[in-house]
Amino acid sequence: MSLGTLPAPANSQLASAPAPGRAVTWLAIRQIRRGGLLVAGLSAGMTALVAATYAQVMADPAAAGSLQALAGNPAIRTLFGAPVGLDTAGGFTVWRVGTVIAILLGVWSILATTRITRGEEDAGRWDLLLSGRLRAPAVLLRHLAPVMAVAAATATAVTAVLLLSGTAPTGAVLHGAGIGLLGMFSVAVAALTAQVFPARSPATGTAVAVLCLGLLARMIGDGVTALGWLHWLSPFGLLSLSGPYVHNRVLPLLLLAAATALITVLTLTAARRRDVHDGLIPAAAGRRPRTRLLASVETFAVRRVTRPLTGWMIGIGAYYLLIGLTAVSVTDFLRDNPALAGDASQAGFEGLGSIAGFTATLFAILAMPVGGFVTARMTAFLADETDRRLTQLTSQPITRIRLIGAEIAVTAVAAAVLVTGAGLATWLGITAIGGELAVDAALSGTWNVLPIVLLSLGTAVFAIGWTPRWTGLLGGLPTTGGFLLLVIADSVAAPDWVRDISPFAHLAPVPLTEASMTASSVMLAVATVLTIVGVAGYRRRDLRS
């Protein structure tokens, strides 16, 4: 008998192996499952929290009347969206957290999409996938489907929470569908930019820029009545036009779905037309080598952070410039509505009727985006290790402590630049409209959140040293997790010790009051200990690959 006629074993592993398509799909699911569950859980939790507090907020007729007056203030509409349907629990919930959830899902969808598509391709891990029976469009589609499924699951969770809260079914379904479609739109945009650009960084940056421009168009359309037509050009504007619980329009969401489908088709078409490791826009060839900031590990860390820092600075600076431009209008409105200002004071937001108090409240949330920046930078450092881009450096006479120490120091300085830029942008906006806020007061308010940001950095370094897989999650706990914990604790009247776990509970409202040196010192000490322990763990463990 020849070898060609030998029968295969009955229990052959090859026979029991999953089909290539299913294997690729399960690979994509494994890569996003933790983040997807977290996003869906946070979205449902925030929705449930706000819906549960509606009756308490609207119990006071004076407060209810003040909320209705919000619709007449252009600055409020610009910052938070048009307050529509505040006389219903569903409309109130959509106004309070609808845009926040949409941004959270949209940004996560972009980051997840570019990471598991262009990022995996750049690292060379798609070479084996594309050498099999599946072509590039099929592999891409099987990676996009799980991310879009997370958007659909988030929409389902939000809808279910609203229905269980007793809100109108039509509004609940419409709002949930809008949130899910915005997430799917973000996935499609990120997938298209991943085909256009030959690297993950520009693909991610362009997709985030598209999302930010959409949000800006919605804000301008809400604030300036004559420019209301901008809503039709923005995914956030289409969500606003759908008017859940009041207008219940389906057409804007159908347009968003059509745009998502069109971009997806363009993405799959582009995937057929380009080579692996390339983009529709080819990488620049033949240019002179760029050797600046390559003389040492420290300068190389500066080079690596410059481009991301620029992008984050533009986004954060633009937002806080807008805060400054609207500060006078918002504070005048709150002074004219003492019932609403009193409710805010009871909720822990003191002095919103003054520019110092208003900016102090919004400076506190600056810790979240800047904390996200430092976590992203340490996650990128870990990704360089996993993708073996640090192998040659670590094989040189360069200690691991120096390598990670340079990254930590440069990231901390970049965080200080971000908070400084936010303070200057706020001061510039307030000064431009005739408001009064000294530049040193604005800077002290933004620098006040730096200890929380460094606490996030220290936690991320600790995770790199001891639990690298959880770096992204643990790095965000002091900032995003701490803020959510404070909001939940205040909403459900939790014991003081639960509230005190959050770093934000110890943050003084600067520039309304003086900074708490004791709280800042404690946070800096904890951040230092976490950093030292993390560096020690990184020095002792093996490199990941």
C-alpha positions, 0 to 999 in steps of 0.5 A: 500500500502506498503512502497516498492511500493510507486512511486518516486516523478516526480521531484526527485533530485535523478533522476536529479543527474549527473551520478557518472562518470560525477560528478567525472570528473566535480570535477576534472575539478573544481580543476584544471580549474584556473591553467589550464587556466593560463598555457594555457594563458601564453604559448600562450602569450609567443609564440605570443610575441616572434613570433611578435618580430622576424621581428624586431630581424632579420632586422639587417643582422649582428644580423641575422648572429650572431644568426646563429653563436650560433649553433656552440657554445656548451655552448649556445646549452647546456643552451638553446638548439640547435638553428635550423631554426633561419631563420624562425619565427617559428624556432626562436620562438621554440628556444626562448620559446619552452623549457620554455613552455615545462617546465612550462606545465610539472611542472604544470601537475605534481603538479596538478596531484599529488594534485588531486589524491594522495593529495586528497586520503591522505586527505581522500576525495577519501574514499567516491568516492571509496565507490560508483560504480566507482572503483579506476582505473575509478576514477583515469582515470577521474581525469587524463583526465582533466589534459591531456585535459589542455595539449591538450588545451595548444598545441592547443593554441600554434599551433593557435598562430603560425599559426596566426603569419604566420609560416609554418603549418607543423612546427606549428602543430608539435611543438604544438603537442610536447608541448602537448605530453610532458605535457601528459607524465608528467601527466602519470609519476606523476600518476604512482608515486602517485600509487608507493609512499604512500604519495604526497610529495615523489610522486611529488618529484620523478616525478619532478626528472624524468622531471629534469633528462630528461632536463639534458639528453637533455642539455648534448646531445646538448652540447656534440656531442658524447652523442647525443643519449641521446636525445632518452631517454629524453622527451625534447630530443624527442621534439628537435629531431622532429625539427619543421620548419626544419626537421619536424620528426614525429617519435620522437613524436610517441615514446613520445606518445607511452611512455605516453600510456604505463605509463598510462596503468601501472598506471591504472594497479597499481591502481587495485593492491594497497589499498586505502591510500597505495602505491606499496612501503608500508610506513615503519612500525615498525621504531622508532618514529622520535621526533627530531624538535618536541619540539616547533612550530618553530622547527616543522616548520624547520622540515617541510621545510627541505626535500622540501628545499633539493630538491629545493636546488639540482635543483637550485644548479645544474642549477647555477653550469652549468651556472658557468661551461659555463660562460667563453664559453658564454662570449667569444662567445659574445665578438666575436659577437659584433652585438649580444651583442649590441642587448642584450644591447639595450634589457636591458642586459648590459655587457653580454661580461663579466662574471660579466654581464653574471651572473648578468643577470642570477642571476635576474631570480633566483627570480622566482624559489625561489619565487616559493619555498616560495609561495609553502611553504605558500600554503602547510601551507594553505593546512595543515589548510584546511586538518585539520592538524593544528586543534590540534595545534590551539586548544592548548595555541598557538596563531595563530600569533606564528603559522604563524609567525614561518612558515614565518620566517623559509620560509624566512631563507630557501629562503636565503639558496637557494640564497646563495647556487645558488651563491656558485654553480655559483662561484664554476663552474666559478672557476673550469674552470679558470674564474674570479668571487670573491665569495663575488661578486657571493653572492652579486649577488644572495642576490640582488634578495632576496627583490623580493623573500620576496615581493612574500612571503609577498604577499602570507601571505597577501593572506592567511589572506584575500583571501586564495583561491588565495594564489598560484596565488597572491604569484607568481605575484611579481616574475613570473608575474613581470618578464613577465610584464617586458619582455612584456613591453620591447617588445612592447615599453610600457610606462615607468610607465607600466614597472616600475610596475615590481620589476625587473625594479628596480633590479640593475645588481649585481655584474656588478654594485652596488645594489640599496639600495633605491629600495631594501628598498622600496621592503622590506618595502612593503613586511613587510606591506603585511606580517603584514596585512596578519597576522592580517587577518589570526588572525581574520578569521575562520580556513578553512576546 
